[in-house]
Amino acid sequence: MTQPFFSNELNALNSPSYLVRRLLSLFAWHYEALFEDTGITYPQWTILMLLYAGFARTAADLARQMCHDAGAMTRLLDQLEDRGLLTRLRDKNDRRVVNLALTPSGCTLADTLKDRVVEFLNSVLKDFSKAEISTWLALTTRMASALESKPIGFLEPYREKETA
């Protein structure tokens, strides 16, 4: 395995973390504009889609998937529940667990917004081949898995060796 980065070559424009952050911001801005008439924010859209696809079922699941703290997640869920887009249901097997489910209105909105996002993505990525998109998705998924498999702070902070 080769070393992909060297100190003298790394800068913001070729840093994976910077580029992913930049992409996230750009997508969020565009999605907020796409959803403006519905009053749905990008984080709310993400919640709708994670529930819609079955990738999350509790507030804790969502918080982990979205890297949000519990308080922020509760506020977002309250907003969606107040709008009649999701419901909270006690788990029948474990009353401590509160499951989340989209209401019929939530499913309808998720479908509508998903169609908008598909149209947007097809427009923005029209100059990319299907293979390029597949490769990018596979590589970013692999990178996320590599990061998830490492404990936070697994490398000791850089320390200059003391000279005796």
C-alpha positions as CSV (number, residue, x, y, z in Angstrom):
1,M,0.0,0.0,0.0
2,T,1.3,3.4,-0.9
3,Q,1.2,6.5,1.2
4,P,-1.4,8.8,-0.5
5,F,-0.6,12.0,1.3
6,F,2.6,13.9,2.2
7,S,2.9,17.0,4.4
8,N,4.4,19.1,1.6
9,E,1.5,18.3,-0.8
10,L,-1.6,18.5,1.5
11,N,-3.7,21.6,1.3
12,A,-7.4,22.4,1.7
13,L,-8.2,21.8,-2.0
14,N,-6.9,18.2,-2.0
15,S,-8.0,17.3,1.5
16,P,-10.8,14.7,1.6
17,S,-12.3,16.2,4.7
18,Y,-12.4,19.7,3.2
19,L,-13.9,18.5,-0.1
20,V,-16.5,16.4,1.7
21,R,-17.4,19.4,3.9
22,R,-17.6,21.7,0.9
23,L,-19.8,19.2,-1.0
24,L,-22.1,18.9,2.1
25,S,-22.5,22.7,2.3
26,L,-23.2,23.0,-1.4
27,F,-25.7,20.2,-1.4
28,A,-27.4,21.6,1.7
29,W,-27.7,25.1,0.1
30,H,-29.2,23.7,-3.1
31,Y,-31.6,21.3,-1.3
32,E,-32.8,24.1,1.0
33,A,-33.7,26.1,-2.2
34,L,-35.4,23.0,-3.7
35,F,-37.5,22.5,-0.6
36,E,-38.2,26.2,0.1
37,D,-41.9,26.0,-0.8
38,T,-42.4,23.1,1.6
39,G,-40.6,24.7,4.6
40,I,-38.4,21.6,5.0
41,T,-34.8,22.1,5.9
42,Y,-31.9,19.9,4.7
43,P,-31.6,18.2,8.1
44,Q,-35.4,17.5,8.1
45,W,-35.1,16.1,4.6
46,T,-32.4,13.8,5.8
47,I,-34.6,12.5,8.6
48,L,-37.5,11.9,6.3
49,M,-35.3,10.0,3.9
50,L,-33.6,7.9,6.6
51,L,-37.0,6.9,8.0
52,Y,-38.5,6.5,4.5
53,A,-35.8,4.0,3.5
54,G,-35.8,2.2,6.8
55,F,-32.2,3.1,7.7
56,A,-33.3,4.5,11.1
57,R,-36.2,3.8,13.4
58,T,-35.3,5.8,16.6
59,A,-34.0,9.2,17.5
60,A,-30.8,7.6,18.6
61,D,-30.4,5.8,15.2
62,L,-31.0,9.2,13.4
63,A,-28.5,11.0,15.7
64,R,-25.8,8.5,14.9
65,Q,-26.5,8.5,11.2
66,M,-26.5,12.3,11.0
67,C,-23.8,13.0,13.6
68,H,-26.3,15.2,15.6
69,D,-26.6,15.4,19.4
70,A,-29.7,14.2,21.1
71,G,-31.0,17.7,21.9
72,A,-30.8,18.9,18.3
73,M,-32.4,15.7,17.1
74,T,-35.3,16.0,19.5
75,R,-36.0,19.6,18.2
76,L,-36.0,18.4,14.6
77,L,-38.3,15.5,15.4
78,D,-40.6,17.8,17.3
79,Q,-40.9,20.1,14.3
80,L,-41.7,17.2,12.0
81,E,-44.2,15.7,14.4
82,D,-45.9,19.1,14.9
83,R,-46.3,19.3,11.1
84,G,-47.9,15.8,11.0
85,L,-45.0,14.2,9.1
86,L,-43.9,11.7,11.6
87,T,-45.2,9.9,14.7
88,R,-43.6,8.5,17.8
89,L,-44.7,5.0,18.9
90,R,-43.7,3.1,21.9
91,D,-42.1,-0.3,21.0
92,K,-44.4,-3.1,21.9
93,N,-41.5,-5.3,23.1
94,D,-39.5,-2.7,25.0
95,R,-41.5,0.3,26.3
96,R,-38.2,2.3,26.8
97,V,-37.8,2.5,23.1
98,V,-39.7,5.1,21.0
99,N,-39.9,4.2,17.4
100,L,-40.4,6.8,14.7
101,A,-42.6,6.3,11.6
102,L,-43.5,8.6,8.8
103,T,-47.2,9.5,8.5
104,P,-49.0,9.2,5.2
105,S,-48.3,12.9,4.7
106,G,-44.6,12.4,5.6
107,C,-44.4,9.6,3.0
108,T,-46.1,11.7,0.3
109,L,-43.7,14.6,1.1
110,A,-40.7,12.3,1.0
111,D,-41.8,11.0,-2.4
112,T,-42.3,14.5,-3.8
113,L,-38.9,15.8,-2.5
114,K,-37.1,12.7,-3.6
115,D,-38.4,13.3,-7.2
116,R,-37.0,16.9,-6.9
117,V,-33.6,15.7,-5.7
118,V,-33.4,13.1,-8.4
119,E,-34.1,15.8,-11.0
120,F,-31.5,18.1,-9.4
121,L,-28.8,15.3,-9.2
122,N,-29.4,14.3,-12.8
123,S,-29.0,17.9,-13.8
124,V,-25.9,18.6,-11.7
125,L,-24.1,15.3,-12.5
126,K,-25.0,15.1,-16.2
127,D,-21.4,15.3,-17.2
128,F,-20.5,12.3,-15.0
129,S,-20.9,8.7,-16.3
130,K,-22.9,6.2,-14.3
131,A,-19.6,4.3,-13.7
132,E,-17.9,7.5,-12.3
133,I,-20.9,8.1,-9.9
134,S,-20.8,4.4,-8.9
135,T,-17.0,4.6,-8.3
136,W,-17.4,7.8,-6.2
137,L,-20.2,6.3,-4.1
138,A,-18.2,3.1,-3.5
139,L,-15.0,5.0,-2.6
140,T,-16.8,7.4,-0.2
141,T,-18.7,4.5,1.4
142,R,-15.4,2.6,1.8
143,M,-13.7,5.7,3.3
144,A,-16.6,6.2,5.8
145,S,-16.3,2.5,6.8
146,A,-12.6,2.9,7.3
147,L,-13.1,5.9,9.5
148,E,-15.9,4.2,11.4
149,S,-13.7,1.2,12.2
150,K,-11.1,3.4,13.9
151,P,-11.5,4.7,17.4
152,I,-11.5,8.5,17.7
153,G,-7.9,9.6,18.4
154,F,-6.4,6.3,17.4
155,L,-3.1,8.0,16.4
156,E,-1.2,9.6,19.1
157,P,-1.0,13.4,18.6
158,Y,2.2,14.4,16.8
159,R,4.9,15.1,19.3
160,E,8.5,16.1,18.5
161,K,10.9,13.7,20.0
162,E,12.8,15.3,22.8
163,T,16.5,15.4,22.2
164,A,18.6,14.4,25.2
